[in-house]
Structures are given as structure tokens and as C-alpha cells.
Amino acid sequence: MQLTETVKLYPNKYQTELIKATMTEYISTVNHLVFDAINVFEMLSPS
């Protein structure tokens, strides 16, 4: 059995900026990983 609950958070200004900065860094990291994966795939595929 799994119990779940939805909670609404109301971050203050500092927390909002911290969340935005963290998400920006996360998105940038994912973009770099995808870019590297595409480059590896292109290097391995025959021309």
C-alpha cells in the first residue's frame, strides 16, 4: 500500500532564487550530457 499527499510550498524570495539557480544548473548539466551523448553517437556511426 502506498500513501501519497500533495503539499503546496510557498518559498520566500531567497528560496525562490535558490530554486531558480539550482534548476538552471540542472538544465545546463542535462544539456551538456545530451550534447556529449550525441557527439559520441556521431563519432561511432559510419559516414
C-alpha positions in Angstrom: 0.0 0.0 0.0 1.3 3.5 -0.9 0.1 6.7 0.7 0.7 10.0 -1.0 -0.1 13.5 -0.1 0.1 16.7 -2.2 1.7 19.7 -0.4 1.9 23.2 -1.7 5.0 25.1 -0.8 5.4 28.8 -0.6 9.1 29.6 -0.8 10.4 33.0 0.3 12.4 35.3 -2.0 15.7 33.7 -1.1 14.4 30.2 -1.6 12.9 31.1 -4.9 16.2 32.4 -6.2 18.0 29.3 -4.9 15.4 27.1 -6.7 15.8 29.0 -9.9 19.6 28.8 -9.7 19.5 25.1 -9.0 17.1 24.4 -11.8 19.3 26.4 -14.2 22.3 24.4 -13.3 20.4 21.2 -13.6 19.1 22.1 -17.1 22.6 23.1 -18.1 24.1 19.8 -16.9 21.4 17.8 -18.7 22.1 19.8 -21.9 25.8 19.0 -21.7 25.2 15.3 -21.1 22.8 15.1 -24.1 25.3 17.1 -26.3 28.1 14.7 -25.3 25.9 11.6 -25.9 25.0 12.9 -29.4 28.7 13.6 -30.2 29.7 10.1 -29.1 26.9 8.6 -31.3 28.0 10.7 -34.3 31.6 9.6 -33.8 30.6 5.9 -33.7 28.3 5.9 -36.7 29.9 5.2 -40.0 29.9 8.0 -42.6 
